[in-house]
Amino acid sequence: MDGESDLSDVEVRAPSAEVWRGRRVHWQDRATWFGALETWLEREWRSGGKARLQKRKLDLCWDDSDWLVALDRHVQPSIETLIEELADDLANAKLRTFHGCRVPDAGVFHREGLRRNEPAELEALARRLVAEDDDLAWMRPKIEGIIAGFEDRERDTGRLYGSADERPQLDRSGQYLLFGSEWLQCLLGWGAHRALKRYGTPTVVEVDLPFDWASKGTRREFARHLLQEWTRVFVMGETFSPALDFSVILLRDIPAEMVVGHSHPRVLKNPFVQYRTERTANPTCPHCVGSAKA
């Protein structure tokens, strides 16, 4: 009987899983996921539950978890069961992710993809920056000692970070775009900020990431956000798209074919100076210039 029950569950869930197969989910572009999630939910409503939910009068903030409580009252499985099932099915989708950094030429990502944190490569870059930038001349006699004594050398080894929404990087986490690698910032310290800002251009890399590359826990938390936001919009109607501070940690490199674009933000906020607005002097790179000429 148990085997028959398991097979029945698979047969019921399979069509719903197909909703997400090959779909690109972009948090900020609600059209990429709102209708798909509504279709996915069709088999889950209690009798009349969808209509009753839509009639609810709720005065909640966008990030209030009570939106999920409201949904929970009108679906057949528990909300936690729905989240688990959605997390599994999202493994069939692609998630639009963003990687904020500072590089001389974003073309490297279109040619080579994005690589995980490698301390030996970052050490080499630190040596080059100190050797070439006169602002860091005072570090030249001691750079090897600074590197040797760096206790956080392995802090992010083998990891690559992305986010599901670029807006928090532009508004609250601009340090990666203003000064580049956090690893370098920690190694070289505050005194290197001016030199780091002369290296490269603020760059946001766009990636369509196979969501099964992310951990189940990451998909589970994103599923929670999707269901909560779907419920809010379903009840309240079309409203603003909230900025979502959501990170994806990868343990593998991203190949070039998954890189779908990049941009150079013109305005950033410096979190180290009361979020002071700073403008990018030259929001372009050699790849942009070459593409424009082509």
DOBA-532671 format. One record per residue (C-alpha): residue in one letter; y, x, z. Coordinates in steps of 0.05 Angstrom, whole numbers, plus 5000, padded with zeros to 4 digits. Each point is the difference from the previous one (the first is absolute). Example, Ala and Ser with C-alpha at 12.3 -4.5 7.8 and 13.67 -1.06 7.14 Angstrom:
BEGIN
  rest  north  east    up
     A   4910  5246  5156
     S   5069  5027  4987
This chain:
BEGIN
  rest  north  east    up
     M   5000  5000  5000
     D   5048  5056  5017
     G   4991  5030  4931
     E   5013  4933  4966
     S   5063  4991  5043
     D   5026  5069  4981
     L   4989  4987  4926
     S   5036  4933  5005
     D   5060  5034  5032
     V   5002  5051  4943
     E   4997  4946  4947
     V   5057  4962  5033
     R   5045  5061  5009
     A   4988  5034  4933
     P   5045  4954  4958
     S   5057  5010  5050
     A   4992  5075  4997
     E   5009  4997  4925
     V   5071  4975  5010
     W   5020  5071  5019
     R   4958  5040  4951
     G   5047  5047  4962
     R   5062  4965  5027
     R   5060  5042  5016
     V   5030  4979  5067
     H   5072  5018  5010
     W   5027  4976  5067
     Q   5072  4993  4978
     D   4980  4963  4936
     R   4972  4936  5029
     A   4977  4976  4932
     T   4945  5053  5001
     W   4965  4971  5060
     F   5027  4933  5025
     G   4964  4956  4949
     A   4937  5042  5004
     L   4998  4992  5075
     E   5010  4925  4994
     T   4941  4997  4953
     W   4959  5043  5047
     L   5015  4953  5058
     E   4979  4937  4963
     R   4929  4999  5030
     E   5024  5013  5070
     W   5042  4939  5017
     R   4979  4946  5050
     S   5004  4931  4970
     G   5073  4986  4987
     G   5019  5066  5033
     K   5041  5028  4943
     A   5045  4938  4996
     R   5009  4998  5075
     L   5019  5073  5003
     Q   5053  4991  4946
     K   5032  4944  5040
     R   5007  5043  5063
     K   5070  5012  5025
     L   5000  5071  5027
     D   5059  5042  5020
     L   4970  5070  5003
     C   5022  5069  4981
     W   4966  5029  4939
     D   4959  5050  5041
     D   4979  4950  5054
     S   4924  4999  5006
     D   5004  4926  5017
     W   4999  4989  4924
     L   4927  5020  5004
     V   4989  4954  5059
     A   5027  4943  4957
     L   4953  5018  4943
     D   4941  5006  5048
     R   5006  4927  5019
     H   4989  4976  4929
     V   4944  5044  4973
     Q   4926  4996  5013
     P   4983  5071  5021
     S   5041  5035  5053
     I   5060  5039  4977
     E   4966  5065  5020
     T   4941  4982  4955
     L   5047  4986  4943
     I   5034  5067  5010
     E   4933  5036  4999
     E   4978  4964  4936
     L   5067  5012  4966
     A   4997  5074  5019
     D   4932  5005  4966
     D   5023  4964  4937
     L   5064  5041  4994
     A   4955  5060  4987
     N   4997  4972  4929
     A   5075  5004  4991
     K   5052  5055  4988
     L   5057  5009  5048
     R   5068  5022  4975
     T   5018  5057  5046
     F   5060  5047  5007
     H   5003  5073  5020
     G   5068  5027  5021
     C   5013  5074  4991
     R   5049  5052  4973
     V   4980  5041  4939
     P   5036  5039  4944
     D   4963  4962  4945
     A   4963  4935  5009
     G   4963  5015  4935
     V   4950  5038  5042
     F   4973  4934  5027
     H   4992  4971  4930
     R   4963  5063  4978
     E   4960  5017  5062
     G   5001  4940  5047
     L   5014  5005  5074
     R   4964  5051  5044
     R   4982  4997  5073
     N   5035  5041  5052
     E   4979  5073  4994
     P   5032  5047  5051
     A   4988  5063  4959
     E   5042  4970  4942
     L   5054  4978  5048
     E   5002  5069  5032
     A   5012  5031  4931
     L   5056  4951  4987
     A   5032  5016  5067
     R   4999  5074  4984
     R   5032  4987  4933
     L   5055  4956  5028
     V   5017  5052  5053
     A   5000  5056  4949
     E   5044  4963  4949
     D   5049  4960  5042
     D   5055  5041  5034
     D   5008  4945  5053
     L   4932  5022  5025
     A   5013  5075  4996
     W   4999  5004  5076
     M   4926  4978  4997
     R   4977  5054  4953
     P   4982  5052  5053
     K   4962  4949  5042
     I   4969  4950  4951
     E   4930  5029  5006
     G   5004  4994  5076
     I   5025  4929  4994
     I   4942  4982  4954
     A   4949  5035  5045
     G   5026  4964  5061
     F   5003  4931  4969
     E   4957  4958  5046
     D   5001  4939  4956
     R   4974  5036  4938
     E   4941  4953  4992
     R   5039  4936  5018
     D   4987  4965  4933
     T   4950  5045  4966
     G   4960  4963  4947
     R   5043  4937  5006
     L   5045  4964  4951
     Y   5047  4944  5020
     G   5024  4940  4962
     S   5034  4935  5018
     A   4994  4928  4975
     D   5075  4991  4996
     E   5051  5051  4980
     R   5059  4967  5036
     P   4988  5027  5071
     Q   5000  5071  4971
     L   5069  4987  4970
     D   5027  4966  5062
     R   4968  5028  5063
     S   4955  5058  4981
     G   5044  5039  4952
     Q   4982  5068  5029
     Y   4943  5010  4951
     L   5046  4988  4941
     L   5060  5038  5029
     F   4963  5061  5025
     G   4930  4997  4970
     S   4935  5018  5034
     E   4998  4984  5074
     W   4955  5061  5007
     L   5056  5045  4974
     Q   5052  4964  5042
     C   4959  5014  5063
     L   4986  5072  4981
     L   5071  5020  4980
     G   5038  4956  5049
     W   5067  4966  5000
     G   5036  5062  4975
     A   4965  4994  4933
     H   5023  4930  4984
     R   5057  5021  4953
     A   4953  5047  4962
     L   4946  4947  4995
     K   5050  4951  4970
     R   5014  5050  4945
     Y   4927  5003  4981
     G   4982  4946  4949
     T   5021  4928  4994
     P   4982  4939  5044
     T   4941  4968  4965
     V   4958  4937  5010
     V   4934  5004  4964
     E   4967  4934  4981
     V   4924  4996  5001
     D   4951  4944  4984
     L   4947  5018  5052
     P   4929  4972  4999
     F   5001  4964  5066
     D   4929  5020  5016
     W   5027  5071  5008
     A   5034  4977  5063
     S   4961  4990  5065
     K   4974  4931  5019
     G   5048  5001  5059
     T   5059  5010  4952
     R   4977  4943  4956
     R   4990  4957  5062
     E   5071  5010  5024
     F   5028  4988  4930
     A   4959  4936  4995
     R   5031  4978  5065
     H   5070  5011  4972
     L   4983  4964  4935
     L   4973  4938  5036
     Q   5059  4998  5047
     E   5051  5006  4945
     W   4964  4951  4955
     T   5001  4948  5057
     R   5075  5011  5012
     V   5018  4991  4927
     F   4953  4941  4991
     V   5033  4964  5059
     M   5072  5020  4988
     G   5003  5006  4924
     E   5026  5059  4960
     T   5039  5046  5045
     F   5017  5074  5004
     S   4947  5054  4994
     P   4997  5037  5067
     A   4996  5076  5000
     L   4931  5020  5025
     D   4991  5066  5036
     F   4927  5011  4982
     S   4966  5068  4989
     V   4937  5018  4962
     I   4966  5065  5019
     L   4955  5031  4947
     L   4950  5057  5007
     R   4997  5016  4925
     D   5047  5020  4945
     I   5030  4949  4953
     P   4988  5015  4926
     A   5057  4997  4950
     E   4974  4937  4966
     M   5014  4960  5063
     V   5073  5021  5001
     V   5038  4944  4965
     G   5072  5023  5010
     H   5052  5032  5043
     S   5073  4991  5019
     H   5056  5040  5032
     P   5038  4959  5052
     R   5075  5006  4995
     V   5015  4982  5072
     L   4961  5017  5063
     K   5010  4994  5075
     N   4993  5062  5044
     P   4961  4980  5062
     F   5021  5065  5035
     V   5074  4982  4996
     Q   5003  4927  5022
     Y   4974  4978  4932
     R   5062  5026  4965
     T   5001  4982  4926
     E   4990  5059  4953
     R   5005  5000  4924
     T   4955  5039  4954
     A   5043  5048  4960
     N   4955  5000  4938
     P   4949  4942  5000
     T   4958  5028  4944
     C   4950  5055  4984
     P   4975  5039  4939
     H   4946  4948  4988
     C   5052  4944  4998
     V   5043  5040  4952
     G   4941  5016  4955
     S   4977  4927  4999
     A   5071  4977  4982
     K   5003  5049  4942
     A   4932  4978  4975
